[in-house]
């Protein structure tokens, strides 16, 4: 369960710091964090654009 918690905090870029990767896993952790940041930003932008189109239809 610690792996799921660590992955969630890394993906959402919360970065609590209570669990730290060691060795080469640090690179994978950075990649997961960057992926989470990009996908969350993309999702928020997509939702904003869709809602703007919906509101402007009137």
N, C-alpha and C positions, 0 to 999 in steps of 0.2 A: 504494500500500500504506500510505502514511502516513495516508490518510483512514480506512482501516479500523482502524488502530491507534488513532487519535485517537477515533474513534467508540466503540470498545470501552472505552477507558479512561474516556471520559465516561459511557457508559451504565452501567458498573459502579461509577461514582462513585469510581474510584481517583484520578483527577485528578493525574497525574504532573507536569504543568506544563511538559514539554519542548516541547510544541507548543501554541501559543495562538491562538485565533481572533481575527480583527480585524473591525472594523466591525459591521454588523448581525448577523453570524453568531454573535456572543456571546449574543444572545437565544435563538437556536435551540439553541445548546450548553446553555444553562441548562435549556431545556425538555426536551432529551434526557436530561440528568442527572436531572431530576425524574421523568421517565417511567421511567427505569431503576430509580431508588430505589423508586418505587411498585410496579412490577411484580415486582422481586426480593422485596420485603417481602410482597406479596400471595401470591406463589408459595410462600414459606417458611411463611406462615400457613396456606395451603390444605393444604400437605403435612403440617403438624403436626396440623391438625384431622382429616384423613383417617387418619393413623396412629393418632391417639387413638381414633377410632371403630373401627378395625381391632383395636387391642389390647383395647378394652373389650367386644368381642363374645364373648369367652370366658366 
